Amino acid sequence: MASALLFAVCALCLLQSSVFKRDFFGPVSVYLFSQCLSLGIAWLRLTPQMTPWHAETWAVFAGSAVSFSLGCVCARLAWAARHPHEAIDRDAPSKELLAAANAGYRWKLHLVLTLCAFAYFLVGLAAEIKDMGAPMLLLPDLAKAMAKGGGPNIGRFVFPFSSAPMVCALCVVGCFKSMNPSRPLRVAFRALFAAAAVLGFVGLPNRISLFAVALTAAYVFDLACRRIRPAAILLGIAAAFALFFAVAQLKSQGVTMEGILTDKKMWELPYKYIANNWWNLDYAINRGNDEWTQPTLFGLDAAHGLVEPLPAVGRLHEVYNWDGIYNDRSIKTSTLNTMPYQWGLYKDFGMAGAVGIPFLVGLFLGTLHASVRARGRAGDVLLYSLLLFFVTFWFFEEFWFSFIYVSWVLAVLLVARVCTGRRRAEPAADPEKAALDQGP
C-alpha cells in the first residue's frame, strides 16, 4: 500500500510534465520524484532489514517534503510579486533569452578557469597513480581497491582526486550554442568534458560520480537545448539500473548478465543500495533507551564540510562522541552505511531542524529556479544544475557534510562570479520627455 501511494506521487510528477507541459526539472518535482521513488522501492520490502517505520520517522519524511515544497512555492509567489515584468512561461528560458542574457559572459575566461580545475583534478589523479601504481580501474584487483579502506592513501589529495564531476559541470554550460555563441570554444568545452568524464571514471569508478556527471549534464541540456520528455526520463532510470549493474560487475560484486535475467536475488543488490538509506533512517531516529544515542550537535555536523580540510577536524567525532562520515553508529548493517539528508538535519537540530530547514532550502532553490527561467544567466544555470543533482540524491547522502562536494559548489560560485560580465546600464531617460509624460 505504501509503495503504491509513493509510486502514484512519482506518476503525478511525470503526468504534470507530459499533460500540462510543466517543467519536470523544477525543484519540487525532482525532490518529490526522487524521494518517493526511492522510498517506494524500499517499501517493496524485499529483504528483512526493511521493517515498518515508527511514527516519528514518517513525520520526518512527510514534514521535510511538505516544508521543502512550501518553500519553493513561496519563492515562486515572491518572485512573481517582486518581478511582475519577468513572467515565466512554460517554455522558459527560450534560446533567444539565453543568448541575450549571456552576451557579455566571459567564455574565454571560463575556459581558462575550467582548464585550471582540470589541472587540479590531474594533480589528484597523479597522486593516486603514484600511490597505487595505476588508475584504480586498471588495477588487477579492482574489488579490493574499491572496498572500504582499500582506496588510495593520498591524504588531502583526495579533494582534487574526486573533482572530475566538478570539471564536467563547469564544462557543460559552455557546450550549447544557445548560451555560448563561439563554435571553437564549444568544441573545446566538449572535448574537456569528455576527457574529465573518462579520466574521472578511470581514476574512481564509483556510481555517485557517474550520476553527478550524467545528471548535471542532463539538467543543463533541459534548460539550454530542449525539454527532456517523460519517456526519456523513464529510459534514463532504466539506464541508471543498467549502469548500476555494470559498475557492480566491475567491482566483482557477484553480478553476471545471466544472473540478472534468471536470479531474483541478483536484484537485491540495487534494492539494498536504495532501501538501506531508509531503514537506516528509521533505525537511527528510534534507538532504544539502552543503546547509544546521537547527541544534538546544533550545526557542528553541517559545518563539517567547510572545515574538513583542517587537520584537527578529523578527530572531532571521536572527541565529542558523535556519528562519523560513514554513519558507523547509526546503521543496521555495517556494509550499507548511507543515509538520507534528513538524518544530517536531525543530528544537528532534532525534529525542528529536519522539518524546518528544508523550507529555507526550498526558498533558496525556488528563487534560483525562477531566476534561471526568467533571466537565463549561465552562472545561475550552472549553480542550479549542480544543486539539483544534490537534491536528486538527497535520499542517499546529505552532501554538505563532505568538503569534496562543498568545494564543487565553491568552485562553481567563483567561476560564475568572475566570468559574469557587468550588467549593461539602462539608457538615461530624456528629461524633457519625462516632464511631458508626468504632465503639469
Buried (B, 14 or more C-beta within 10 A) or exposed (E): EBBEEBBEBBEBBBEBBEEEEBBBBBBBBBBBBBBBBBBBBBBBBBBEBBEEBEEBBEBBBEBBBBBBBBBBBBBBEBBBEEBEEBEBEEEBBEBEBBBEBBEEBBBEEBBEBBBBBBEBBBEBBBBBBEBBEEBBBEBEEBEEBBEEEBBBEBEEBBBBBBBBBBBBBBBBBBBBBBBBEBEEBBEBBBEBBEBBBEBBBBBBBBBBBBBBBBBBBBBBBBBBBEBBBBEEBEEEEEEBEEBBBBBBBBBEEEBEEEBBEEEEEBBEBBBBBBBBBBBBBBBBBEEEEEEEEBEBBEEBBBBBBBEBBEEEBEEBBEEEEBBBBEBEBBBBEEEBBBBBBBBBBBBBBBBEBBBBBBBEBBBBBBBBBBBBBBBBBBBBBBBBBBBBBBBBBBBBBBBBBBBBBBBBBEBBBEBBEEBBEEEEEEEEEEEEEEEEEEEE
